[in-house]
Structures are given as C-alpha cells and as structure tokens.
Amino acid sequence: MRIAFQIERKNYYRLFGPIVDRALHEGWEVECWHDYKQPRTGQKGYEFPELNAVPRFIGGKPDYKIYHGAEQLDSLLAQGSVDAFISLNSFPDRLDSSASSRIPAWITIQHIVDTFIKFGSKVVSSQMCCLYSEYWLQWAIEYFRNKNYSFPSDQTEKMLMNKSRCVGFPELDQCRLIDPEEVRKRWGIPKDQPVVVLLPFPTWTAPYSFWSHYIYSQSSTYLQLYHILRTARIKYVKHVLKGWNDFAVVRAVKEFCKRNGAFLLVKSRLKDPIPPYMEAVADKCIYDERHYPATILETLSIAHLCINFYSTAFTEVIGIGIPNLCIEYSAEDTDYDPLLYTMMINHQEGGFYQYRGVSTCMSIPEVIETLPGKSLSDFKMDSHERKAYVEKFLGYDDGQSSKRVLDEIQALVAKGKSQT
C-alpha cells in the first residue's frame, strides 16, 4: 500500500503521527506532502510545515514532498503515485474523482467537531471519513439537520452513514512513546509532587466578544468600566464589582495548588500567549516543544488534574485518564455559534464536558469562591465512568486506532480496485 498525508501545518503530526508510524511499521510506502504555500506569518505562521521540523518515527522514515497550494496538489494527486491520501480536509470541489482513475482515495480524519463545522455536508465528498465513535456520526447528522445541510434519510445522510468508519482516536496511540518520569526530569518537576495543568482561557483565538476581551481578560477595573461606559453594556458592571476575571481565576487556581502541594504547570500555544500575571504564579509555563510525541500529551502524562475552559484538548485529557475541571462561560457572553453551545459546549450531565466521575464543570464565580478550599480528591477519576465516557466519545482505549484506520483504508482501496 502507498499512502500520503497532507501536512498544512507542522502540528498535524500530533494527529497523523501515530498513523504514519503504524503504516511504516507495517511496511507501507508512506509520503508526507508539505504545503509550502501556507502562511509563514500571522497567528499560525509559527506552525509553518517546514521540513526541518518533521518528527522522527519509530517505524522508519517516510518520503517527503513539497508542493505549493491547490494547483500543485492536484498535479501530485493526478500522478497516481499513491493509493490513498489522508487529510483533515474534505475532498475538494475542484477535483472530480470520477474523471481519473489515477486520483487516490481521499480519507478525511475527524478533528473533534471542526470536521463538521468547517466543511459541513462536504465531508461526504471524501471516499471515507474516519470518526472516533458512533456518537459523532449521530452528532453530525443532528448538526447537519439543524443547519439545514441535510434532511432525514436524504442522500447526504445516506452518504455520511455509508462513508463513515468508527476507528477511535488515533492521536492517543502515541502515549506509549511517552515516559512520564523522563518528562518530569526534563522539566525539573519533583518525582512525587502532584501536578495541576492549566490550559489558559483562549483570549486571542476564541471568537471575539466584548466579554472575553474587555471584561474577563482585563484585570484593570478602570479599563473594564471605561469599555462598559463607552458601549453601554451595563450588565457587566456586576462582573467588575464582583471581580469575575481571569486574574482572580488564576489566583484561585494557585491557591488550590498551594493547599494541595501541587506543581502548577501552564500549557499554552504561541498563538495564545501566557499573560504576565499567570507566568508570575505558575511553577512552569510551556508552549509546544514538539508534535510527536505531542507536548500536550507529555504534559498530561504527569498531571493529576487538568483545568481548562471548554478546551478541545479535553479529548486528550480523558483519553489519558486525567480528571478534568472545565471552567464554564455562557453563550450570551461569547460569539460562538449558539447551536454549538446547545449540542456540545454546555454543562449538561452526561455531555462532553460534564460527566460525573470524569469531568466537572464550574462557573467562574464558583471557581473563584470555592476552588481554593477544595482538594485533589474532590476531582478523583472514576475508572468505571471513564470507561463509559471513552466508549461513548472516543470509541476505543486499546492503542490500536491507527491500525483500524489502516485496515479501513486497505479495505477501501481493495474494493475500489476490484470494481475497476
């Protein structure tokens, strides 16, 4: 089998790395195609997919190719040098897979809900879509219906169901490469000290809102009131008077760590700079040092609790088996799609972020007022509930998701060849 992976940013190796490694281990011919037309500047410029930043793989070394944008990608695909092309994107409208038998099978790998929000019903244009679990297939169907992208039992729904394969969460397969003791030693964290990981509020990457930029992320009372007066958003006066801001939340997290003798490890991304007041109280601050094995997974491998704000890294948190505290905020205060709040970003019991024995949601006022008095045991993971959570949202917990992806690709390609 000959397969290629589309690398538009170097952090794609966090998601694709385990599949690449598994394919190499099984003797497949593997290529990684890096798009050098991606921006080198701007918010995500630091993730430019330069070849000198590619990770090392246990299973061998893939071949690397450089292309510049869609036109050159089309030329590479038309050469027929690979059997399957693995991407986070859906099959592009500009290509007609029926026009040339040389174009490889296009495989879309799920990336949380981004797959469905970014591409909508276009995901059915791919030859196969690898999902974590049956839950996400049903989630996509409901989301498409609410968006009027599809209707019950129409062609779009039938294609989505026919092309979806539930394979698990391949990213977690790389956990076997991580030695928690080595991670602690490298970062200077005492061997037996509990670790609390804080994933900061994404001020700069979350959809812009008045609340997030001028109230929650602003520690100056004067500036908060100034912006409230200039925009007549009087409802936020209470937030100012009560001190409901990120500075107070971080202070509460630090007090919680002190009470529990825990090391406060702040993990962020360069596009979300860690604010000075957070650096001042953290025991260590890190950004992404590498993507395979991924820094986020190394961070969580030594954690006793992860604290975040509706982070999509939650899949890694629970996948590794770390209890989670999700600090919630309201749909009214942000500019996220209200439907996304209804279907995912909420504190409904049994949902993605609030799941008894696995993850706890707390409001900002509740965190400020009560977290300093809590202990780590208040967030203890229930192994039975975690198993149920993983089966529902992540599909599998056996480290074999990458193999399932490859098995499905092999079957798809073999079926295509038998029909030609």
C-alpha positions as CSV (number, residue, x, y, z in Angstrom):
1,M,0.0,0.0,0.0
2,R,1.1,3.5,-0.8
3,I,-0.3,6.4,1.2
4,A,0.3,10.1,1.5
5,F,-0.5,12.6,4.3
6,Q,-1.4,16.2,3.8
7,I,0.7,18.4,6.1
8,E,-0.5,22.0,6.0
9,R,0.9,22.8,9.5
10,K,3.6,21.0,11.4
11,N,1.2,20.4,14.3
12,Y,-0.7,18.0,12.0
13,Y,1.9,15.4,13.1
14,R,0.2,15.4,16.5
15,L,-2.8,13.9,14.8
16,F,-1.2,12.0,12.0
17,G,2.0,10.8,13.6
18,P,0.6,7.6,15.1
19,I,-0.9,6.6,11.7
20,V,2.3,7.4,9.9
21,D,4.3,5.3,12.4
22,R,1.9,2.4,12.2
23,A,2.0,2.4,8.4
24,L,5.8,2.5,8.4
25,H,5.8,-0.4,10.9
26,E,3.6,-2.5,8.6
27,G,5.8,-1.9,5.6
28,W,3.6,0.6,3.7
29,E,5.1,3.2,1.4
30,V,4.5,6.5,3.2
31,E,4.8,10.0,1.9
32,C,4.2,13.3,3.7
33,W,3.2,16.2,1.4
34,H,4.0,19.6,2.9
35,D,2.2,22.6,1.6
36,Y,4.7,25.4,1.4
37,K,2.1,27.9,0.3
38,Q,0.8,28.1,3.9
39,P,1.5,31.5,5.6
40,R,4.8,32.0,7.4
41,T,3.4,34.9,9.4
42,G,0.3,35.7,11.2
43,Q,-1.5,33.9,14.1
44,K,-0.5,30.4,12.9
45,G,2.7,31.3,11.0
46,Y,4.8,29.6,13.6
47,E,3.3,26.3,12.6
48,F,4.5,26.6,9.0
49,P,5.2,23.0,7.8
50,E,8.9,23.3,7.3
51,L,10.7,20.0,6.5
52,N,13.5,20.6,9.1
53,A,10.9,20.4,11.8
54,V,9.5,16.9,11.0
55,P,9.5,14.4,13.8
56,R,11.3,11.1,14.0
57,F,9.3,7.9,13.7
58,I,9.9,4.6,15.4
59,G,8.7,2.6,12.3
60,G,11.0,4.1,9.8
61,K,11.3,7.2,7.7
62,P,8.6,8.4,5.2
63,D,9.4,10.2,2.0
64,Y,8.7,14.0,2.0
65,K,7.4,16.2,-0.8
66,I,6.9,19.9,-1.1
67,Y,4.0,21.4,-3.0
68,H,2.7,25.0,-3.3
69,G,-1.0,25.2,-2.9
70,A,-4.0,23.6,-4.5
71,E,-2.8,23.5,-8.1
72,Q,0.4,21.7,-7.4
73,L,-1.5,19.3,-5.0
74,D,-3.9,18.4,-7.9
75,S,-0.9,17.6,-10.0
76,L,0.6,15.4,-7.3
77,L,-2.7,13.5,-6.9
78,A,-3.1,13.0,-10.6
79,Q,0.3,11.3,-10.9
80,G,-1.3,8.3,-9.2
81,S,1.8,7.6,-7.1
82,V,-0.3,6.7,-4.0
83,D,-3.4,4.6,-3.3
84,A,-4.8,6.8,-0.6
85,F,-4.5,10.4,0.6
86,I,-5.1,11.2,4.3
87,S,-6.2,14.7,5.2
88,L,-8.1,16.7,7.8
89,N,-9.9,18.3,4.9
90,S,-12.8,17.1,2.8
91,F,-12.4,16.1,-0.8
92,P,-12.1,19.4,-2.7
93,D,-14.8,20.6,-5.1
94,R,-12.3,21.4,-7.7
95,L,-11.4,17.7,-8.2
96,D,-13.6,15.2,-9.9
97,S,-12.5,11.8,-8.6
98,S,-14.5,10.0,-11.3
99,A,-12.6,11.9,-14.1
100,S,-9.4,10.0,-13.5
101,S,-8.8,6.6,-12.0
102,R,-5.4,7.8,-11.0
103,I,-6.7,10.1,-8.3
104,P,-6.2,8.2,-4.9
105,A,-8.9,7.6,-2.4
106,W,-9.4,10.7,-0.2
107,I,-9.6,9.9,3.5
108,T,-10.8,12.5,6.0
109,I,-9.7,12.1,9.6
110,Q,-12.0,13.6,12.2
111,H,-10.7,16.5,14.3
112,I,-13.3,17.0,17.1
113,V,-16.3,19.0,15.7
114,D,-14.1,21.1,13.4
115,T,-14.6,18.5,10.7
116,F,-18.3,19.1,10.6
117,I,-18.3,22.8,11.3
118,K,-15.6,23.7,8.8
119,F,-16.8,21.5,5.9
120,G,-20.5,20.9,6.7
121,S,-22.0,18.3,4.4
122,K,-19.0,18.4,2.1
123,V,-17.4,15.8,4.3
124,V,-19.5,13.2,2.3
125,S,-17.5,14.1,-0.8
126,S,-14.5,12.2,0.6
127,Q,-14.3,8.5,-0.1
128,M,-14.1,7.7,3.7
129,C,-14.4,9.7,6.9
130,C,-12.7,8.1,10.0
131,L,-14.7,9.1,13.1
132,Y,-13.9,8.4,16.8
133,S,-17.2,6.7,17.6
134,E,-20.8,6.2,16.6
135,Y,-21.7,9.2,18.8
136,W,-20.0,11.6,16.4
137,L,-21.9,10.1,13.4
138,Q,-25.1,10.8,15.2
139,W,-23.8,14.2,16.3
140,A,-23.0,15.1,12.7
141,I,-26.4,14.0,11.5
142,E,-28.2,16.2,14.1
143,Y,-25.9,19.1,13.4
144,F,-26.5,18.9,9.6
145,R,-30.2,18.7,10.1
146,N,-30.2,21.8,12.4
147,K,-28.2,23.7,9.9
148,N,-30.4,22.5,7.0
149,Y,-27.5,20.9,5.3
150,S,-29.4,17.6,5.2
151,F,-32.8,16.2,5.9
152,P,-33.8,12.8,7.4
153,S,-32.8,9.9,5.1
154,D,-31.8,12.2,2.2
155,Q,-28.8,11.4,0.0
156,T,-26.4,13.4,2.2
157,E,-27.3,11.4,5.3
158,K,-27.1,8.1,3.5
159,M,-23.6,9.0,2.1
160,L,-22.4,10.1,5.5
161,M,-23.5,6.8,7.1
162,N,-22.1,4.8,4.3
163,K,-18.7,6.5,4.3
164,S,-18.1,6.8,8.0
165,R,-16.0,4.4,9.9
166,C,-15.6,4.4,13.7
167,V,-11.9,3.8,14.4
168,G,-11.2,5.5,17.7
169,F,-8.9,8.4,18.4
170,P,-5.5,7.7,16.7
171,E,-3.7,10.6,18.4
172,L,-3.7,8.6,21.7
173,D,-1.7,5.8,20.2
174,Q,1.5,7.8,20.7
175,C,1.1,7.7,24.5
176,R,3.1,4.5,24.5
177,L,6.1,6.6,23.4
178,I,5.9,8.9,26.5
179,D,7.8,8.2,29.7
180,P,6.3,10.3,32.5
181,E,9.4,10.1,34.6
182,E,11.6,11.4,31.8
183,V,9.1,14.2,31.2
184,R,9.3,15.2,34.9
185,K,13.1,15.1,34.9
186,R,13.3,17.2,31.7
187,W,11.1,19.9,33.1
188,G,12.5,19.8,36.6
189,I,9.4,18.7,38.3
190,P,9.9,16.7,41.6
191,K,9.2,13.0,41.1
192,D,6.4,12.6,43.7
193,Q,4.8,16.1,43.6
194,P,1.2,16.2,42.2
195,V,0.8,18.3,39.1
196,V,-2.1,20.6,38.1
197,V,-2.2,21.5,34.4
198,L,-3.8,24.8,33.5
199,L,-4.8,25.4,29.9
200,P,-5.4,29.2,29.8
201,F,-8.5,30.9,28.5
202,P,-8.0,31.3,24.7
203,T,-8.3,35.1,24.7
204,W,-6.7,35.5,21.3
205,T,-8.0,32.5,19.4
206,A,-11.6,32.2,20.7
207,P,-14.2,34.1,18.6
208,Y,-14.0,37.8,19.5
209,S,-16.5,39.0,22.1
210,F,-16.8,42.1,24.3
211,W,-16.9,40.0,27.4
212,S,-13.8,37.9,26.6
213,H,-11.5,40.8,25.6
214,Y,-12.7,43.7,27.8
215,I,-14.2,42.1,30.9
216,Y,-12.8,38.6,31.6
217,S,-9.3,39.0,30.2
218,Q,-8.9,42.6,31.5
219,S,-7.6,42.9,35.1
220,S,-7.8,46.7,35.2
221,T,-11.0,47.9,36.8
222,Y,-10.6,51.3,35.3
223,L,-10.3,49.8,31.7
224,Q,-13.2,47.4,32.3
225,L,-15.5,50.3,33.4
226,Y,-14.3,52.5,30.6
227,H,-15.3,49.9,28.0
228,I,-18.6,49.3,29.7
229,L,-19.4,53.0,29.6
230,R,-18.4,53.6,26.0
231,T,-20.6,50.7,24.9
232,A,-23.4,51.0,27.4
233,R,-23.0,47.3,28.4
234,I,-24.2,47.9,31.9
235,K,-24.9,44.2,32.7
236,Y,-21.1,43.7,33.0
237,V,-20.8,46.2,35.9
238,K,-21.6,43.2,38.2
239,H,-18.7,41.3,36.8
240,V,-16.4,44.2,37.6
241,L,-17.7,44.7,41.1
242,K,-17.5,41.0,41.9
243,G,-14.1,40.6,40.4
244,W,-15.0,37.9,37.9
245,N,-12.0,37.9,35.7
246,D,-9.1,35.7,34.6
247,F,-6.7,37.3,37.1
248,A,-9.0,36.1,40.0
249,V,-9.4,32.7,38.5
250,V,-5.7,32.2,38.1
251,R,-5.2,33.3,41.7
252,A,-7.8,30.8,42.9
253,V,-6.1,28.0,40.9
254,K,-2.7,28.9,42.5
255,E,-4.3,28.9,46.0
256,F,-5.8,25.4,45.2
257,C,-2.3,24.2,44.2
258,K,-0.7,25.6,47.4
259,R,-3.4,23.9,49.5
260,N,-2.7,20.6,47.8
261,G,1.1,20.9,47.5
262,A,0.8,20.7,43.7
263,F,3.0,22.0,40.9
264,L,1.2,24.5,38.7
265,L,2.1,23.7,35.0
266,V,0.7,26.1,32.5
267,K,0.5,24.8,28.9
268,S,-0.5,27.1,26.0
269,R,0.2,27.7,22.4
270,L,2.2,30.6,20.8
271,K,-1.0,31.9,19.3
272,D,-2.4,32.3,22.8
273,P,0.4,34.0,24.8
274,I,0.5,33.3,28.5
275,P,-0.2,36.6,30.3
276,P,2.4,38.0,32.8
277,Y,0.2,37.6,35.8
278,M,-0.1,33.9,35.0
279,E,3.6,33.5,34.4
280,A,4.2,35.1,37.8
281,V,2.3,32.4,39.8
282,A,3.0,29.3,37.6
283,D,5.8,26.9,38.6
284,K,6.4,26.4,34.9
285,C,5.0,27.7,31.6
286,I,5.4,25.8,28.3
287,Y,4.4,26.0,24.7
288,D,4.5,23.2,22.1
289,E,8.1,21.9,22.1
290,R,7.3,19.1,19.6
291,H,4.3,17.4,18.0
292,Y,5.2,13.8,18.0
293,P,5.1,12.8,20.8
294,A,3.0,15.8,21.4
295,T,3.8,18.2,24.2
296,I,0.2,18.3,25.3
297,L,0.2,14.5,25.8
298,E,3.6,14.7,27.7
299,T,2.1,17.4,29.9
300,L,-1.0,15.4,30.7
301,S,1.1,12.2,31.3
302,I,2.3,13.7,34.6
303,A,-0.9,15.5,35.6
304,H,-3.3,14.8,38.5
305,L,-5.9,17.3,37.3
306,C,-6.4,19.4,34.2
307,I,-8.2,22.8,34.4
308,N,-9.4,24.4,31.2
309,F,-12.1,26.4,29.5
310,Y,-14.2,24.2,27.2
311,S,-10.9,23.2,25.6
312,T,-10.9,20.7,22.7
313,A,-7.8,19.2,24.4
314,F,-10.4,17.6,26.6
315,T,-10.3,14.6,24.3
316,E,-6.6,14.1,25.2
317,V,-7.3,14.7,28.9
318,I,-9.8,12.0,29.3
319,G,-8.1,9.7,26.8
320,I,-5.0,9.7,29.1
321,G,-7.2,9.2,32.1
322,I,-6.8,12.6,33.9
323,P,-9.7,14.1,35.8
324,N,-10.9,17.4,34.4
325,L,-12.2,20.7,35.7
326,C,-13.9,22.7,33.0
327,I,-14.5,26.4,33.8
328,E,-17.6,27.4,32.0
329,Y,-18.8,30.6,30.5
330,S,-22.2,31.4,28.9
331,A,-23.2,31.6,25.3
332,E,-24.5,35.1,25.9
333,D,-21.0,36.3,26.7
334,T,-19.4,34.9,23.6
335,D,-19.8,34.9,19.9
336,Y,-19.8,31.1,19.4
337,D,-22.5,29.5,17.3
338,P,-25.5,29.1,19.7
339,L,-26.1,25.7,18.1
340,L,-22.6,24.6,19.2
341,Y,-23.5,25.5,22.8
342,T,-26.7,23.6,22.6
343,M,-25.1,20.5,21.2
344,M,-21.7,20.4,22.9
345,I,-20.4,23.4,24.9
346,N,-22.5,23.2,28.0
347,H,-22.7,21.7,31.5
348,Q,-25.4,19.1,30.9
349,E,-24.8,15.9,32.8
350,G,-23.5,13.1,30.6
351,G,-22.3,15.6,28.0
352,F,-18.9,16.1,26.5
353,Y,-17.6,18.4,29.3
354,Q,-19.8,17.5,32.3
355,Y,-19.6,13.8,33.1
356,R,-19.9,12.6,36.7
357,G,-16.7,10.9,37.9
358,V,-14.8,12.2,34.8
359,S,-15.2,15.9,34.3
360,T,-16.7,18.7,36.4
361,C,-18.0,22.0,35.2
362,M,-17.8,25.0,37.5
363,S,-18.7,28.6,36.8
364,I,-16.2,31.4,37.1
365,P,-17.7,32.8,40.3
366,E,-17.7,29.3,41.8
367,V,-14.1,28.7,40.9
368,I,-13.0,32.0,42.5
369,E,-15.0,31.4,45.6
370,T,-14.7,27.6,46.3
371,L,-11.7,26.1,44.4
372,P,-9.1,27.4,46.9
373,G,-10.8,25.3,49.6
374,K,-11.0,22.0,47.6
375,S,-8.6,19.1,47.5
376,L,-7.4,17.0,44.6
377,S,-9.5,14.1,45.8
378,D,-12.6,16.2,45.1
379,F,-11.9,15.6,41.4
380,K,-10.9,11.9,41.6
381,M,-11.4,9.9,38.4
382,D,-13.9,7.1,38.5
383,S,-12.5,4.3,36.3
384,H,-15.9,2.8,35.5
385,E,-17.3,6.2,34.4
386,R,-14.2,6.9,32.4
387,K,-14.6,3.6,30.5
388,A,-18.2,4.6,29.7
389,Y,-17.1,8.0,28.6
390,V,-14.3,6.7,26.3
391,E,-16.6,4.2,24.7
392,K,-19.2,6.9,24.0
393,F,-17.0,9.8,22.8
394,L,-13.6,8.2,21.8
395,G,-14.6,4.8,20.8
396,Y,-11.6,2.7,21.9
397,D,-9.0,2.6,24.6
398,D,-6.6,0.0,23.3
399,G,-3.9,1.9,21.4
400,Q,-5.0,0.3,18.1
401,S,-6.9,3.2,16.5
402,S,-4.2,3.8,13.9
403,K,-4.3,0.2,12.9
404,R,-8.1,0.4,12.4
405,V,-7.6,3.4,10.2
406,L,-5.1,1.5,8.0
407,D,-7.3,-1.6,7.9
408,E,-10.3,0.5,6.7
409,I,-8.1,2.2,4.1
410,Q,-6.8,-1.1,2.8
411,A,-10.3,-2.5,2.5
412,L,-11.5,0.7,0.7
413,V,-8.6,0.6,-1.8
414,A,-9.0,-3.1,-2.4
415,K,-12.7,-2.6,-3.0
416,G,-12.0,0.2,-5.5
417,K,-9.5,-1.9,-7.4
418,S,-11.9,-4.9,-7.6
419,Q,-14.5,-2.6,-9.2
420,T,-12.2,-1.3,-11.9
